[in-house]
Amino acid sequence: MRETNRKLTVEFLREHDRDRYLSSLVLSGNARDAVTALLAFNADVAAIRSRVSEPAPGEIRLQWWNDALAGSGHGAVHSNPVADCLLATLDEFSIPVGTLQRLLGARRFDLYDDPMPDLESFEGYAGETASSLYQISAMILNQGNVVEAGDAAGHLGVAHAMIGHLRAFGLNASVGRIFLPWSIFAANGVKEAEMFSGTTSDGVVESLGQITELAASHLDKASAAIAQLPKQLRPAFAAIAMLRAQHRQLDQMLEPYAAPVDMADWRKILAMTIWTWRSR
């Protein structure tokens, strides 16, 4: 049963969050299985918005996960392959449940149409979501022992979230969503209506350029922090190599609402593999 659920969890992650699935391939053995379970949980939660037509069903799904983490889930929680593998991982590596519950709390933002108000709010959201995944992954590579990877996880998580939402800017704008800090757009004179209609203006271009520069700064700070970590923990942060390449693509984009051309999987794997080898 557990082996079947493990395979199903891998398939789920590969289908729903391919980049994070590819980043898990630089790991091996039990660590890869544990990190895969963590990332698949995140993929399930991140996809809730796209599976519901209004917030209420999404809130119910978030509560289902909260109950599962708290050990008070109703029904056959362990019949869900991702939940079964995640709960086994939490037990094996003594992962603090509160960290994942805060991730669920942050993901409530996804269910509503309110814009991300400012940079501080965005960094807080990224910290509770993307950064926490890096922190826990490093803990798994440290055999469940608490590890001080705060700066590395914090900066890389913010960079990861910024780059992801910069890449998805046009898609989100087309459905009336603003995940990037609205205060930056407002300071450049951008109106919601022009974003939602796909209108390119100097303000939109300048705002996206400023956020792209912020992402670069976080990548640089993450790189410096990762270099200070014990070598056995660094593979948890291998996605930085893929994010660097995706960031370079953003710098070359001429149309802000266009979806960037994605790298081939083999290029992503190669970049992360080389980075992991060099970071030993």
N, C-alpha and C positions, 0 to 999 in steps of 0.2 A: 504493500500500500504506500509506504513512504517513498519508495523508489519511483513508483508510478507518479506520485504527486510531485516529486522533484523534477521529473521529465516534463510534466505538464506546466510546472512553474517556469522552467527554462523556455518552453515554447511561448508561454504567455508574455514573458519579458521580450523575447525576440520579436513578437508581433506588435506589441504595444509601445515599446520604447527601445527602438533598435540601437540607438547610439549608446545608451547605458548597457544594453546587452553586449555590444562590441567591447565596451570598456571592461566588462567582467572577464573577457577571454584572456587577459594578461594574468589573471589569477589562476590558481590551481587547487585541486583537491577540495577539502572540506571548506576552505575559505571561499572558494568560488561559489560553492553551493549556498553558503550562508549569505554572501553578498547578493547573489542572484535572488534569494528569497526577499531580502530587504528591498531591492530595486523593483521587484515585481509587485510588492505591496504598494510602493510609491506609484508605479504605473497604473495600478487599479484605481487608486485614489485620484490621481491626476486626470483620469478619463471619466470621472463621474459626471462632470459638467456636460460632456458631449453625449452622455447616455440618458439625460433627463431633460424634460421640456420646461421644468420649473424648479425652484429651489427645494420645495418640500421633499420630493423623493430623494434628492441629493443629500439633504440633511439626514434622512433615514439611513442611507447607505453609510454616511460618516459615523452615525451612531452605532450601526452594526459593527463597524471596525473598532470603535471605542469599547463596546461591550466585549468583543472578542479579545482585545488586548487586556482588558480588566479581568478576564476569566469569568465573565457573567453573560457570555453570549448565549442567545437562545437558538435552538435548532442545532443541526449538525455542523458546527463551525469547522470541525476537522474534515468534513467532506469537501470543503473548499480547498483545492490544492495549494493555493498561495497562502491562505491562512494557516493551514497545517504546517507548511514549511517555515513560515515566519515564526510561529509560536515555538517550534522546535529550536529555531535559531536563537530566539530570545532566551530560552532556557539554557541552551548549551553555552552561550557566551555572556550570560548575565547582562544582557542589554537592558538599560533602564526604559521601562515602558513609557514613562512620562515624556521622554523625547519624542516618541512616535505619536503620543496623544497630542502634543503641541503641534506636530506636523498636521494632524487632522484638523486641529483648531484653525491653523493658518489657511488650510485649504477651503474653509468656509467662504473665503473671499471669492473663490472661483465660481461659486454658485450664483452670485449676484452681478448686476451690471454696473455697479459703482466703479468709477475710475480709480486707479492706484493714485492716492493723493500727492505723495511727495517722495523724495529720494529716501528719507529715513524710513518711511513705511515699506518701500520696496526692499530695502536692505533687511528690514526685520522679517518680511515675508520670505525672502530668499534664505535668511539664516535659519528659520524654522523648517524650511523645506529642503532645498538643495544642499545647504551647508550641513544639515544634520545627517544627511546620507553619507557624506564624506567622513564626518566624525565617527559615525557608527562603523563604517567600513574599516577605518583605521583601527578601531577597537577590536574588530573581528580579526584583523591581521596581527593584532597584539594578543591573541589568544584570550580575548575577553577581559583583559586588564585595561583599566582606565588609561588613556593616553592623552597627553597635552598636544593636541593638533589644532587648537582653536584658530590661530591665524591662518594656517593653511586651509582648513576646512571653511572658515568664514569667508575669506577672500575668494577662494575658488568657487564656492557656492554662489556668491553674488555675481561673479563673472559668468558662471554657467547660466544663471537665470537671465541675466541681461542679454547675453548672446542669443539664448533661445527665444526671448521675446522680441529682440531686434529682428531675428530671422522670420518670426511669425507676425511682424507688425502689420503687414498688409492684410493677412487673413483675419487677424483679430479686429482690425479697423472695419473690415467689411461686414462684420456681424455686431458692430457697436461696442466692442470691448477695448479698454485701454489698460493694459497691464504695466506699461512703462510709466515712470513718474510723471503725472500730469503737470506738476508744478514747473517742470522744465519746458514743456510745450507752451504752457500759459505765459511763462516769462519771455518766450520768443514770439508772442502774439498769435499763437495758433488757436483756432476755434474748433470745438468738437465737430461741428458740422463739416468742416473741410476735411478732417481726418476720416470721418465716416463715409464721405462721398469719394474718397480716394484722390483728393485734390493735392497736387504737389505745389508747395510754396517754399519760399526761402526760410520761413519759420520752421516748417516741418523738417527740411533738410538740415538746418542748423541744430535743431533739437536732437535729431537722430545722431548727428555727428558728435555732439557733446556726450551723449550716452555711450556711443562707441568708444570715445576716449576714456570714459569712466571704466568701461569694461576692460580696456587695455591696462589701466592702472591697477585694477584688482588682479588681473592675470600676472602682472609683474610682482605684486606683493605676495601673491600665492606662491609663485615660483621661488622667491627668496625664502619663504617660510618652509616650503616643502624640503628645500635643500638642507635645512637644519634638523629635519626629522631623522630618526633611526632608519637605516636603509630598508629594513624589512617592512616598514610601513608605507613606503613611497608608492608601491604599485596601486594603492587605494586611490591615488590622485592622478593616475595615468591619463585620464580624460583631458588633462590640461593640454596635451599634445594635439588632440582633435579640436579642442576649443580654440587653440592658437590658429589653426588652419581655417576654421570657420570665421574667426575674427578677421583674418586677412581678406576673406571673401566679402565681408561687410564693407571694408574700406574701399573695395573696388566697385561696389554697386552704384549704378547711375539712377535707377528708378526705385524710390524708397518703398513703394507698395508691392514691388515684384517679389515673388518667392525666390530666394537664392538657389542657384544650382547646387545640389548636394554632392559631396565627395563620394566616390565609390567606396564601398565597404572595405575593400582590400587596402585602399589608401589610409583609411582611418586605422585599421588594425596595424598596418605597417608603422604608422606614425607613433601609435601608442606602444607598440612592441619595442621600437628603437629607443623611445624615451625611457621605458622601463629598464632596458638593458643598460643605458647610459647612466641611469640614476642609482645603479647598484654601488 
